[in-house]
Amino acid sequence: GAVAWEGSLIAWSNDTGVKIFDVQTNQRITFIDRPKGSASADRAACHLHWESASLLLIGWADFVKIAQVRERPAREGVPAQRYVEIVAFFHTDFLVAGLAPMGDL
């Protein structure tokens, strides 16, 4: 599987999907399923890339997901909590061989 670090966040993949964990708070933030219908990890590796401190690019077989880490504010005795929202998801006509940001065009 793939592994990618950004600050206190670590993302890693296995055969079933991607997990994101915060090592500072020692809490699992989320699990993102491998796209249905995508090739297994032994046939098409998962690729992970942190574009920023809160934006994770996930490439798996011929699918791309973009995950945004967000934070719910603290309230009455409940500390702030991070969560993930998939802000984009698309299918390609080719296998994803890697991911990198394009920067300002």
C-alpha positions as CSV (number, residue, x, y, z in Angstrom):
1,G,0.0,0.0,0.0
2,A,0.9,3.7,-0.3
3,V,1.8,6.0,2.6
4,A,1.8,9.8,2.7
5,W,2.5,12.2,5.6
6,E,1.5,15.9,6.0
7,G,2.2,17.5,9.3
8,S,0.5,15.4,12.0
9,L,-1.7,13.6,9.3
10,I,-0.7,10.2,7.9
11,A,-2.7,8.5,5.1
12,W,-2.2,4.9,4.1
13,S,-3.9,2.4,1.8
14,N,-4.6,-1.3,1.9
15,D,-6.7,-3.6,-0.2
16,T,-10.0,-2.1,1.1
17,G,-9.3,1.7,1.0
18,V,-7.4,4.6,2.6
19,K,-7.2,5.5,6.3
20,I,-6.3,8.9,7.6
21,F,-4.9,9.2,11.1
22,D,-3.8,12.2,13.2
23,V,-0.7,11.3,15.2
24,Q,-0.9,14.4,17.3
25,T,-4.3,13.6,18.7
26,N,-3.9,9.8,18.3
27,Q,-7.3,9.6,16.5
28,R,-8.4,8.0,13.3
29,I,-10.1,10.7,11.2
30,T,-11.7,8.6,8.4
31,F,-11.7,5.5,6.2
32,I,-12.3,6.1,2.4
33,D,-13.4,3.0,0.5
34,R,-11.6,1.8,-2.6
35,P,-13.8,2.7,-5.5
36,K,-16.3,0.0,-6.4
37,G,-15.3,-1.7,-9.6
38,S,-11.7,-0.6,-9.4
39,A,-8.8,-3.1,-9.8
40,S,-7.4,-4.7,-6.7
41,A,-4.3,-3.2,-5.1
42,D,-2.1,-6.0,-6.4
43,R,-3.2,-5.1,-10.0
44,A,-3.3,-1.3,-9.7
45,A,-1.5,0.4,-6.8
46,C,-3.1,3.2,-4.9
47,H,-1.3,6.5,-5.1
48,L,-1.5,9.2,-2.4
49,H,-0.3,12.9,-2.5
50,W,-1.0,15.7,0.0
51,E,-1.5,18.8,-2.2
52,S,-1.7,20.9,0.9
53,A,-2.0,20.5,4.7
54,S,-5.7,19.5,4.3
55,L,-6.1,18.3,0.7
56,L,-5.3,14.6,-0.2
57,L,-5.2,13.4,-3.8
58,I,-6.0,9.6,-4.1
59,G,-5.5,7.7,-7.3
60,W,-6.6,4.1,-7.5
61,A,-6.7,2.2,-10.8
62,D,-8.7,4.4,-13.1
63,F,-10.3,6.6,-10.4
64,V,-9.3,9.8,-8.6
65,K,-10.7,11.1,-5.3
66,I,-9.9,14.4,-3.7
67,A,-10.4,14.4,0.0
68,Q,-10.6,17.6,2.1
69,V,-9.8,17.4,5.8
70,R,-12.0,19.8,7.7
71,E,-12.5,20.6,11.4
72,R,-15.7,20.8,13.4
73,P,-15.3,23.6,16.0
74,A,-15.2,22.8,19.7
75,R,-18.4,23.1,21.6
76,E,-19.5,22.7,25.3
77,G,-17.0,20.2,26.5
78,V,-16.5,18.5,23.1
79,P,-13.1,19.3,21.6
80,A,-12.7,20.2,17.9
81,Q,-12.8,17.2,15.6
82,R,-11.4,16.6,12.2
83,Y,-13.4,14.9,9.5
84,V,-13.0,14.3,5.7
85,E,-15.2,15.3,2.9
86,I,-14.7,14.0,-0.7
87,V,-14.9,17.2,-2.7
88,A,-14.3,15.5,-6.1
89,F,-14.4,12.1,-7.6
90,F,-13.9,11.1,-11.2
91,H,-13.2,8.1,-13.5
92,T,-10.5,8.2,-16.2
93,D,-9.9,6.2,-19.4
94,F,-6.5,5.2,-18.2
95,L,-4.7,3.8,-15.1
96,V,-3.4,6.4,-12.7
97,A,0.4,5.9,-12.4
98,G,1.0,8.7,-10.0
99,L,-0.3,12.0,-8.7
100,A,1.2,15.5,-8.5
101,P,-0.3,19.0,-8.3
102,M,-0.1,21.2,-11.4
103,G,0.3,24.4,-9.5
104,D,-0.9,27.8,-10.9
105,L,-1.6,27.6,-14.6
